[in-house]
Amino acid sequence: MLRSLVLILLLVNAAFFAWTQGWLDAVVGVRPDGHREPQRLGQQLAVQQIEVIVPPAASAPRDRHDAPSRAASATPVTAGAASAGEEGPASSEGAAGFACLEAGPFAPGVRPQLEAQLRPVVNPAALSVNVATTPGLWMVYMGPYADAEMLGRKQDELRRIRGLDFEPVRTPANLAMGISLGRYTQQAEANAALERLRARGIRTARIVILRPAGEELTVRVPRATAAEQQALAALALPQERRFSACR
């Protein structure tokens, strides 16, 4: 008896489980979720989702309504950019008012005179005096000759010596009507060249100094104002020099 009751309960539970899973819909005709209607609930959720999405037509007026506020907020930024742009040309114009000027070269001995001339015009801290060592220049030279005819005859004699380079001298005036057999920046090189020429039979050549080795001064004003530029241009500097743009 007890076994039959347990068996009936098991069958009832199995049938109920099958009905809840929808396996007996075709036999029973009643759906276990009929009273809950999940399809209708899904439709309601779908409708709610559709209502949340804003159509493009509805968003257009909102954009037009918001446009003035965005334009108003953009106005200060534009003004700031314009003010920054106005400051740029002003600063460039200020920088353009300065110029780098220099004068020279001068002999070292004129430095006291230069400083005395520039002191009333430019602050000494605003100028620089550059000292550069200049090499000397020596020339192996023949002459000068009394006239052009004698100079021509001497050049004809030198042309007969194969491989000899020479040229007539026109400047400086004290060496005009002469012949150059070579120019050298080292005196030792000039002496060696003269010895080679004498070995080839040229006895009347000698060495002259075209420019002694020494120092040269250059005065520079890196940032001369407009007023300083005018004052510097009016100065009568030693050796007939003038201020000009820096090289």
The 8 nearest C-alpha neighbors of each residue, nearest first, counted from 0:
[[1, 3, 2, 4, 5, 6, 7, 8],
 [2, 0, 4, 3, 5, 6, 7, 8],
 [1, 3, 5, 0, 4, 6, 7, 8],
 [2, 4, 6, 0, 1, 5, 7, 8],
 [5, 3, 7, 1, 6, 2, 8, 0],
 [4, 6, 8, 2, 7, 3, 9, 1],
 [5, 7, 3, 9, 4, 8, 2, 10],
 [8, 6, 4, 10, 9, 5, 11, 3],
 [9, 7, 11, 5, 10, 6, 12, 4],
 [8, 10, 12, 6, 7, 11, 13, 5],
 [11, 9, 13, 7, 8, 12, 14, 6],
 [12, 10, 8, 14, 9, 13, 15, 7],
 [13, 11, 15, 9, 14, 10, 8, 16],
 [12, 14, 10, 16, 11, 15, 9, 17],
 [13, 15, 17, 11, 12, 16, 10, 18],
 [16, 14, 18, 12, 17, 13, 11, 19],
 [15, 17, 13, 19, 18, 14, 12, 20],
 [16, 18, 14, 20, 22, 15, 19, 13],
 [19, 17, 15, 21, 23, 20, 16, 22],
 [20, 18, 16, 21, 31, 17, 15, 22],
 [19, 21, 17, 18, 22, 16, 31, 23],
 [22, 20, 18, 24, 19, 23, 17, 30],
 [21, 23, 17, 20, 18, 24, 19, 25],
 [22, 24, 18, 26, 21, 25, 27, 17],
 [25, 23, 28, 21, 27, 26, 30, 22],
 [24, 26, 23, 28, 27, 22, 29, 21],
 [27, 25, 23, 24, 28, 29, 22, 18],
 [26, 28, 24, 29, 23, 25, 30, 18],
 [29, 27, 24, 25, 26, 30, 23, 31],
 [28, 30, 27, 24, 31, 33, 25, 23],
 [31, 29, 33, 32, 24, 28, 21, 18],
 [30, 32, 19, 33, 29, 18, 21, 34],
 [33, 31, 35, 30, 34, 36, 37, 19],
 [32, 34, 30, 36, 35, 31, 29, 37],
 [33, 35, 32, 36, 31, 30, 37, 29],
 [34, 36, 32, 33, 37, 40, 39, 38],
 [37, 35, 33, 38, 39, 34, 32, 40],
 [36, 38, 40, 39, 35, 41, 32, 33],
 [39, 37, 41, 40, 36, 42, 43, 35],
 [40, 38, 42, 41, 37, 36, 43, 44],
 [39, 41, 37, 43, 42, 38, 44, 36],
 [42, 40, 38, 44, 39, 43, 37, 45],
 [43, 41, 45, 39, 44, 40, 46, 38],
 [44, 42, 46, 40, 45, 41, 47, 39],
 [43, 45, 47, 41, 42, 46, 48, 40],
 [44, 46, 42, 48, 43, 47, 41, 49],
 [47, 45, 43, 49, 48, 44, 42, 50],
 [48, 46, 44, 50, 49, 45, 43, 51],
 [47, 49, 45, 51, 46, 50, 44, 52],
 [50, 48, 46, 47, 51, 52, 45, 53],
 [49, 51, 47, 48, 52, 46, 53, 45],
 [50, 52, 48, 49, 53, 47, 46, 54],
 [53, 51, 49, 50, 54, 48, 47, 55],
 [54, 52, 51, 57, 55, 58, 50, 56],
 [53, 55, 57, 56, 52, 58, 59, 50],
 [56, 54, 58, 57, 59, 53, 52, 60],
 [57, 55, 54, 58, 59, 60, 53, 61],
 [56, 58, 54, 55, 59, 60, 53, 61],
 [57, 59, 55, 61, 56, 60, 62, 54],
 [60, 58, 62, 61, 56, 57, 63, 55],
 [61, 59, 63, 62, 58, 64, 57, 56],
 [60, 62, 64, 58, 59, 63, 65, 57],
 [63, 61, 65, 59, 64, 60, 66, 58],
 [64, 62, 60, 66, 65, 61, 59, 67],
 [63, 65, 61, 62, 66, 60, 67, 68],
 [64, 66, 62, 63, 68, 67, 61, 69],
 [65, 67, 63, 69, 68, 64, 62, 70],
 [68, 66, 70, 69, 65, 71, 64, 63],
 [67, 69, 71, 70, 66, 65, 72, 64],
 [70, 68, 72, 66, 71, 67, 73, 65],
 [71, 69, 73, 67, 72, 68, 66, 74],
 [72, 70, 68, 74, 69, 73, 67, 75],
 [71, 73, 69, 70, 74, 68, 75, 76],
 [74, 72, 70, 76, 71, 75, 69, 77],
 [73, 75, 77, 71, 76, 72, 78, 70],
 [76, 74, 78, 77, 73, 79, 72, 71],
 [77, 75, 79, 73, 78, 74, 80, 72],
 [78, 76, 80, 74, 79, 75, 81, 73],
 [77, 79, 75, 81, 76, 80, 82, 74],
 [78, 80, 76, 82, 77, 81, 75, 83],
 [81, 79, 77, 83, 78, 82, 84, 76],
 [80, 82, 84, 78, 83, 79, 77, 85],
 [81, 83, 85, 79, 84, 80, 78, 86],
 [84, 82, 80, 86, 81, 85, 79, 87],
 [83, 85, 81, 87, 82, 86, 80, 88],
 [86, 84, 82, 83, 87, 88, 81, 89],
 [85, 87, 89, 83, 84, 88, 90, 82],
 [88, 86, 84, 90, 89, 85, 91, 83],
 [89, 87, 91, 90, 86, 92, 85, 84],
 [90, 88, 92, 86, 87, 91, 93, 85],
 [89, 91, 93, 87, 92, 88, 86, 94],
 [92, 90, 88, 94, 93, 89, 95, 87],
 [91, 93, 95, 89, 90, 94, 88, 96],
 [94, 92, 90, 96, 91, 95, 89, 97],
 [93, 95, 91, 96, 92, 97, 90, 98],
 [94, 96, 92, 93, 97, 91, 98, 90],
 [95, 97, 93, 94, 225, 224, 92, 98],
 [98, 96, 224, 222, 223, 95, 94, 225],
 [99, 97, 223, 222, 100, 224, 221, 96],
 [98, 100, 221, 222, 245, 220, 244, 223],
 [101, 99, 244, 245, 220, 243, 219, 242],
 [100, 102, 219, 242, 245, 218, 243, 220],
 [101, 103, 242, 218, 241, 217, 243, 240],
 [104, 102, 217, 105, 240, 216, 218, 101],
 [103, 105, 217, 216, 215, 102, 106, 240],
 [106, 104, 216, 103, 215, 107, 217, 109],
 [105, 107, 215, 108, 109, 216, 104, 214],
 [108, 106, 109, 110, 215, 216, 105, 214],
 [107, 109, 106, 110, 111, 105, 112, 216],
 [110, 108, 112, 107, 111, 106, 113, 105],
 [109, 111, 113, 112, 108, 107, 114, 106],
 [112, 110, 114, 113, 109, 115, 108, 116],
 [111, 113, 115, 109, 110, 114, 116, 237],
 [114, 112, 110, 116, 115, 111, 117, 109],
 [113, 115, 117, 111, 116, 112, 118, 110],
 [114, 116, 112, 113, 118, 117, 111, 119],
 [117, 115, 113, 114, 118, 112, 119, 120],
 [116, 118, 114, 120, 115, 119, 121, 113],
 [117, 119, 115, 120, 121, 116, 114, 123],
 [120, 118, 117, 121, 116, 122, 115, 123],
 [119, 121, 117, 118, 230, 227, 122, 231],
 [122, 120, 118, 117, 123, 119, 125, 227],
 [121, 123, 125, 124, 118, 120, 126, 119],
 [124, 122, 125, 126, 121, 118, 117, 127],
 [123, 125, 122, 126, 127, 121, 220, 118],
 [126, 124, 122, 123, 220, 121, 127, 221],
 [127, 125, 220, 123, 219, 124, 221, 128],
 [126, 128, 219, 218, 129, 220, 125, 124],
 [127, 129, 218, 217, 219, 130, 216, 126],
 [130, 128, 217, 216, 127, 218, 131, 219],
 [129, 131, 216, 215, 214, 128, 217, 132],
 [132, 130, 215, 214, 133, 216, 129, 217],
 [131, 133, 214, 213, 215, 134, 130, 212],
 [132, 134, 213, 214, 212, 131, 135, 215],
 [135, 133, 212, 184, 132, 136, 213, 211],
 [134, 136, 212, 211, 210, 184, 133, 137],
 [137, 135, 184, 210, 209, 183, 208, 211],
 [136, 138, 208, 183, 209, 182, 207, 184],
 [139, 137, 182, 207, 206, 181, 140, 183],
 [138, 140, 206, 180, 181, 205, 179, 204],
 [141, 139, 179, 205, 204, 178, 138, 206],
 [140, 142, 204, 178, 177, 203, 143, 205],
 [143, 141, 177, 144, 178, 140, 176, 174],
 [142, 144, 177, 176, 174, 175, 141, 145],
 [145, 143, 142, 176, 146, 150, 177, 149],
 [144, 146, 149, 143, 147, 176, 150, 148],
 [147, 145, 148, 149, 144, 150, 176, 151],
 [146, 148, 150, 149, 151, 176, 145, 144],
 [149, 147, 151, 150, 146, 152, 145, 153],
 [148, 150, 152, 151, 147, 146, 144, 153],
 [151, 149, 147, 153, 148, 152, 144, 154],
 [150, 152, 148, 154, 149, 153, 147, 155],
 [153, 151, 155, 149, 154, 150, 148, 156],
 [154, 152, 156, 150, 155, 151, 149, 157],
 [155, 153, 157, 151, 156, 152, 158, 150],
 [154, 156, 152, 158, 153, 157, 151, 159],
 [157, 155, 153, 154, 158, 159, 152, 160],
 [156, 158, 154, 159, 160, 155, 153, 163],
 [159, 157, 155, 160, 156, 154, 161, 163],
 [158, 160, 157, 156, 161, 155, 163, 154],
 [161, 159, 158, 157, 163, 162, 156, 199],
 [162, 160, 163, 159, 158, 157, 164, 199],
 [161, 163, 160, 164, 158, 159, 157, 165],
 [162, 164, 161, 160, 165, 157, 158, 180],
 [165, 163, 180, 162, 166, 181, 158, 157],
 [166, 164, 180, 179, 163, 178, 181, 167],
 [165, 167, 179, 178, 168, 180, 164, 181],
 [166, 168, 178, 177, 179, 169, 176, 165],
 [169, 167, 177, 175, 178, 170, 176, 179],
 [168, 170, 175, 171, 176, 167, 172, 174],
 [171, 169, 172, 175, 168, 174, 173, 176],
 [170, 172, 174, 173, 175, 169, 168, 209],
 [171, 173, 170, 175, 174, 169, 176, 168],
 [172, 174, 171, 175, 170, 143, 176, 169],
 [175, 173, 172, 171, 177, 143, 170, 176],
 [174, 176, 169, 172, 168, 177, 170, 173],
 [177, 175, 143, 144, 168, 169, 174, 150],
 [176, 178, 143, 142, 168, 175, 141, 167],
 [177, 179, 167, 141, 168, 166, 140, 142],
 [180, 178, 140, 166, 165, 181, 139, 167],
 [179, 181, 165, 139, 140, 164, 178, 166],
 [180, 182, 139, 179, 138, 183, 165, 164],
 [183, 181, 138, 137, 139, 136, 184, 180],
 [184, 182, 137, 185, 136, 189, 138, 188],
 [183, 185, 136, 135, 137, 134, 186, 182],
 [186, 184, 188, 187, 183, 189, 135, 136],
 [185, 187, 189, 188, 190, 137, 184, 183],
 [186, 188, 190, 185, 189, 191, 192, 183],
 [187, 189, 191, 185, 186, 190, 192, 183],
 [188, 190, 186, 192, 187, 191, 183, 193],
 [189, 191, 187, 193, 192, 188, 186, 194],
 [192, 190, 188, 194, 193, 189, 187, 195],
 [193, 191, 189, 195, 194, 190, 188, 196],
 [192, 194, 190, 196, 191, 195, 189, 197],
 [193, 195, 197, 191, 192, 196, 198, 190],
 [194, 196, 198, 192, 193, 197, 191, 199],
 [197, 195, 199, 193, 198, 194, 201, 192],
 [198, 196, 201, 200, 194, 199, 202, 195],
 [197, 199, 195, 196, 200, 194, 201, 202],
 [200, 198, 196, 197, 201, 195, 160, 202],
 [199, 201, 197, 198, 202, 196, 195, 203],
 [202, 200, 197, 196, 199, 203, 204, 198],
 [203, 201, 197, 204, 200, 196, 205, 198],
 [202, 204, 201, 141, 205, 142, 197, 140],
 [205, 203, 141, 140, 202, 201, 139, 206],
 [204, 206, 140, 139, 141, 203, 207, 193],
 [207, 205, 139, 138, 140, 137, 208, 189],
 [206, 208, 138, 137, 209, 139, 140, 205],
 [209, 207, 137, 210, 136, 138, 211, 206],
 [208, 210, 136, 137, 207, 138, 211, 135],
 [211, 209, 136, 135, 208, 212, 137, 134],
 [212, 210, 135, 213, 136, 208, 209, 134],
 [213, 211, 135, 134, 133, 210, 214, 136],
 [212, 214, 133, 132, 211, 134, 215, 135],
 [215, 213, 132, 133, 131, 107, 130, 216],
 [214, 216, 131, 106, 105, 104, 130, 107],
 [217, 215, 130, 105, 104, 129, 107, 106],
 [216, 218, 103, 104, 129, 128, 102, 105],
 [217, 219, 128, 102, 101, 127, 129, 103],
 [220, 218, 101, 127, 126, 100, 221, 128],
 [219, 221, 126, 100, 99, 222, 223, 101],
 [222, 220, 99, 219, 223, 100, 126, 98],
 [223, 221, 99, 97, 98, 220, 224, 125],
 [222, 224, 98, 97, 227, 220, 228, 99],
 [225, 223, 97, 227, 226, 228, 96, 222],
 [224, 226, 228, 227, 96, 229, 97, 223],
 [227, 225, 229, 228, 224, 230, 223, 231],
 [228, 226, 230, 224, 229, 225, 223, 231],
 [227, 229, 225, 231, 226, 230, 223, 224],
 [228, 230, 232, 226, 227, 231, 233, 225],
 [229, 231, 227, 233, 232, 228, 226, 120],
 [232, 230, 228, 233, 234, 229, 227, 242],
 [231, 233, 229, 230, 234, 242, 228, 241],
 [232, 234, 230, 231, 229, 235, 241, 228],
 [235, 233, 231, 232, 236, 230, 241, 116],
 [236, 234, 233, 237, 239, 241, 240, 232],
 [235, 237, 240, 239, 234, 241, 238, 113],
 [238, 236, 239, 240, 235, 109, 113, 105],
 [237, 239, 240, 236, 105, 106, 103, 109],
 [240, 238, 237, 236, 241, 235, 103, 105],
 [241, 239, 236, 238, 237, 103, 102, 242],
 [242, 240, 102, 243, 236, 239, 232, 235],
 [241, 243, 102, 101, 100, 232, 231, 240],
 [242, 244, 100, 101, 102, 241, 245, 232],
 [245, 243, 100, 99, 101, 246, 242, 98],
 [246, 244, 100, 101, 99, 243, 219, 221],
 [245, 244, 101, 243, 100, 99, 102, 219]]
